[in-house]
């Protein structure tokens, strides 16, 4: 999988779309000559392109296994390696490792490019010497592998590229969409329990308040719980179901 051309193209697409989006946003805001709002945060602003990395890398995670089910290659893999758990562990390590490295490069690049452009326009900007900047940049990079791993697990559970992509992107974005219109109690007691919201609580939640953000310790428990539950289900299904 790591040597496939499609893998390189997919990861490169996520990287360049993310960095380009942050750069374009910074250029647009700098060139607008508008009075800058007092709540403007240059650190979070430079991470605007992260949306594309999350989408593309999550799709990559699903494709890492769903393509084998679609083509029938999974049967050959299981014949060559009868220990099904070993196959899934190998895929999890590969997808997690690749997206962690590329994700970290992506967030660092978005930050540096965005801050450079903002600084060139004389707008507020930050450096990695800022503890808040390091927390957001490295935190988002370190958690970038979460949804690709969930995507891989859903690919195993659903054996469908379309189903896996729809499910992982739904879990990723629907809570964000509904939080804009949901009542306060729903944001605090339902949306706050979703994996994407928990990840935000661990990263950008340290700098930005929202009713759905949890305390750091609770958010860490939620993220770990979601990961163990979904990946654990994938292990169980792969071991008990026929290919």
N, C-alpha and C positions, 0 to 999 in steps of 0.2 A: 504493500500500500504506500509506503513512504517513497518508493521509487517511481510511482506512477506519475505520468505527466499531468493527469487531471488533478492529482493532489497538489502539485506545485501551483497549478493555475488557480485552483480554488483558494488556497491560502494567500497567494499573491493578490488575488482579487479583493479578499477581505482586508488585507493590509493597505493597499493603495486607495480603496474606496474610503476607508476610515481616515487616513491621513489627509487625503484630498478634501474630504468634507470639512474637517477641522480647519484646514488652510483656507478654503473658500469662505467659510463662515467668518473667520478672522479678517480676511480681506474685505468682505462686505461690510462688517461692522466698523472697521477702521476707516473705510472710504465714505461711510454714510455721513460723517461729520455731525452726527446727532449727539445731543447731550447724554452722557453716559449715566445710566441709572445707578443710584447709590448702592443697590443690592447686587450689582454686577460682581461676579466672582470669576476672575480670569482662569482659575484652575479648573473649575467645573466646565466653563465655557469651552476650553480647549479639548474636552473629552466628548464633544458633541458627535464626532464621527464614530464613536464606539458602537452605535446602533448597527452599523454595517458589519463590523467585526463579529458581533454577537450573532447576527443572522447567518452570515456566511460560514462561520466556524461551527455553528449548530448544525447546519445542513451537511457540512463535512463529516460530522460525527455520525449522522444517520447513514450517509452514503458508505461509510467505512464498513458497514455490515449488510445494509439492505441490498447493495449491488450483488453481493454473493447469493442472496436468496433469489433475486430476480433472474440471475444468469444460471442458477443451479450449481455454482461453484462451491457452495457451502457443503454439499455432499462430499466433494473431494477433500475438502478441508477436514471434515469429520472422520473420513476414512483414514487420512494421513495422520491425524492426531485424535485418537479415540477419546482422550481426556478432554471433554468439552469445556470444562472449567479453565483449562490451560489456554484454550483458544481465546476465550473471552477475556481472560486476564491479560494476554498479550495484546489484544486489540485495545483494551482500556488503557494500558500503559502507553501504547503507541499514540493513540488519539490524545490522551491527556498530556503526554510529554510534548508532542508537537504543538498543540494549541497553547500550552503554557508558554513555550519559548516564543512562538510567533505572536501570541497575545501580549507578552511583555514588551517585545520590540514595537508592537503597534501602539500601545499606550504611551510608551516613552517618546516615540516619534511624533504622535499627535500632540503631546504636551510641548515638546521642544519647538516644533514647527509653529504651533499656535501662539506660544509665548513670544517667539521671535517676531512674528508678524504684528502682534499687538504692541510690542515694544517699539517697533519701527514706526508705528502711527502715534506714539506717545501716549498710548492707553495703559491702564494698569496691567501689570504682568508679574509673573512669579518665576522663581527658579527652583530647581530640585533641592536647594539648600533650605527651602521652606519645609518644615515638618508636615504641614497639611498637604503640600504638593506631593511629597513622597508617599504619604498614606494613600492618597487617591490614585496616583499613577501606578504605584507598585501593587496596591490593593486590587485595582481593576485588572491589572495584568495577571496577578496571581490567581484570580477567580475566573479568568477567561475560559479555563478548561471545564468549568462546571457544566454548562449547557451542552457543549459537544459530547461530554460523557453521558449526560442524560439522553442526548440524541442517539448515541450508540445503543444505549439500553432500550430505547423505544424501537429502534430498528430491529432488535432481537425479539422484543415482545410482539410487535405488530407484523414483522416480516414484510413490510411495505414501505417504499420510499416516500410516497405521498402521505401515508398515514403517520409515519415517524416524523416527517418534517412538520406536518400540520399540528401534531400533538406538542412537540417541543417548542415550536414558535408560539403556540397558543398559551402554554404555561409561562413562556417568557414575557409575552406582551399583553395578554388580556387583562391581567391584574393592573397593569399600568394604565390601560385604557379606561377600565371601570373606576379606578380610583379618582378620576377627574369628575365623575358624576355620582359616585356612591355616597350615601350618608356617612356621617362621622363614625357611627358605631360599626358600620361594615368595614370601613377602612382600618379601624383599630382592632377589630376582633376576627375578621375574615381575611381581608387582603394582606394584613400584616403577617399571616401564616404562610403565604405563598413563597416559593423558593426565590423568585426574582426580587421580591420585596426584601426578603431576608438578606440577600447578597447586597442590595443597595444599602441596607442598614449597616452592614459591615464596612462599606467603603464610603460612598458619598454621604451616607447618613451621619458621618462624623462632622460634616461641615454644613449640612442643610437639614432643616427640620421639616418633617412631614408626619401627620398623625399615624400613618401606617408603619413608620419605622420603629423597630424594636431596639431594646438595649443590646449592646454588643454580645453579651453572654448568651442571651436568648436567641439572637440571630444566628450565632455559631451553632447552637443546638438544632435549630430549624434546618439550616443548610446541611448539616451532617445527617440529620434524620431523613430528609428528602433523598439525599444521595444514597444512603444505605438501603432505603426502602425500594427505590426504583431499580438500582443496580442489582440488589438482592433478588428482586422479582425476575430480572433478566437471567441471572444464574439459574434460578429454579426452573424457568420455562425452557431454557436451552438444554438442561440436563434431562428433563422429563418428556419433552416433545420430540417427535420425529422431525428430521430435516425436510 
